[in-house]
Amino acid sequence: MTATIELGFPCKSAHASTRQQISDAVRAETGAADVEIALDTRIIRHAVQNNLKPIPAVKNIIAVASGKGGVGKSTVAANIALALSAEGAAVGILDADIYGPSQPHMMGIVGQQPVSEDGKTMRPLRAHGLQVMSIGALVDPDQPMIWRGPMVTSALSQLTHQTQWEDLDYLIVDMPPGTGDIQLTLAQQVPVSGVVIITTPQNIAAIDARKGLAMFRKVSIPVLGVVENMSTHVCSKCGHEDAIFGAGGAEKMSRDFDVRLLGQLPLDTRIREQTDSGRPTVIAEPESAVAAAYRETAWRIGAAQAAERTDHSSKFGTIVVEERK
């Protein structure tokens, strides 16, 4: 017996165990002695806001957002992007935090600048298999971005649309915290297929994250789910696990808004050390328990995106209305 199963999200490292589980189940159900299961990944384009057209070279844009700063959103975005890439997807990351870009440091590309061959568009930088773009790659790292709202929103639009992205399955957008100009620009000008909300278990963080979640729903962007960062801390010396920032914030949000709890990520000093060094955990220690937590969260994000509406706009031809003489 031979069967091919098509998956809508990348999970290359789980293929062997998944094939075995399916084969065992088929043998137990049918009694077949010879069962061959093949897994194929097909990531498709999903629907965006009704008034926007998808970017041709990008199948899905997933925003990673939070209601407030200090919850580790950029670190999560970097590791999720790297995990999706390691699982077999073509991935880019766009640093949309114009005032405080951090992805050049996290990706170890400080000092590198994108190349423009035509003076109008830019090639993305490359780091750890990702395509990367950030305002931090275009200005001096020590230069403060003293810009008003219109300049910031214009910069985000240019970074998104004037970067020559190359056949991406996912573009992960590392959003700044809050619900201000950047978030509204994203909703109005950037074709987003889904958003992931990052929070910590702490009540203060969860309160602001709830506002962010509600805002994205109000502008008709699908909320794929919630990720709880810094969920628990495990002591490196004694192994004691402690919920430093409390517990249950993301779970309550998941219940109240009827969204998925996509992952609960640990608080670990190695995450900070590895990110500061320009080699985030998924790259620095791919076999570690922390990397596995990021990888499983990436699986759930990919699966949640795969469950959203498919984009069919490419199947329709161009309609031209002409006046008959």
C-alpha positions, 0 to 999 in steps of 0.5 A: 500500500502506497500513499502520498500525504500533502502538508500545508506547512513546513515540518521537515524534522518531523517527517520520519516520526509522522510517517512511522505513526501513519504507517503503524496506524494503517497496518493496525487498521488494515492488516497490510504488511507493506505500507509506504507513506510519502510526505510532500510539503506544499505551501500556498498563498493565503488571502489578505485584506480585501483592498490589497493585492499580494506581493508577487514574490511573497506567498504569506506575510505574517506579522509578529506583534505585541501590545507592549515592549519588553516581551521578547517579540523580536527574539521570538520573531527571529527564532520563528523565522529561522525555525520555519527556514530550517523546516524547509520553507523559504523565509524572509524577515522584515524589521518594521521597528523603525525607531528601534531596529534590532534584527541586524544585531540578532542576525549578525549583519551589523555594518552590511548594507543592501545593494540597489542595482536600479536606484529604486529597489534593494536586494535583501541581505542574507543571514543564516538562510534568511532574506533580511531587510531593516532600516537598521541596515540603511542608517548608522546604528548610533543614529536616532530615528527622529521621524514623525509618523508619516515618515515612519509609515512611508519607510515601512511601505518602502521597505516592504514593497521596494525590497526584491524578495525572492520567492518567499513562502513566508515573510515574517514582519517584526512589528514595533510594540503598540497599536499606532501608526506602524500597525495601521499602515500595515493594515492599510498598505501591506497585504498581511495573511496573518498575525501572531501576538506575543505576550508574557504571562504577566497581567500587565503584558497580557492586558496590552496584548489583548488590545493588540489582538482586538485591533488586528481583528478590527482591521480584518487581519486573521489572528493566527494565535498567541505565543507566551514568551518567558513562560517559565524559568528553569534554574541552570544549577538546580533545575527548579522551574519557576513561573517568574512572571506569573502564569495563565495570561496567554491561556486566558487570552486564548479562551477569551478570544477563541484563538490558538495558544501557539506555544509557551517559550522558556526564559533562558539566559542562553537565548539572550546570549545567543541572540546578542552574538548574532546567532539565535538559539535555533541556529546556535543550539538546534538540538536543544530543548529551547530550539525544539520549543521554537520549532514546535511553535513554528509548526503551529504557526505554519499549520494555523496559516495553512488553515486560513482562506486561500488566495484565488486572485492569481487564477483570474485574468485581467478584465479590460472594459472597452467602449465600443464605437 
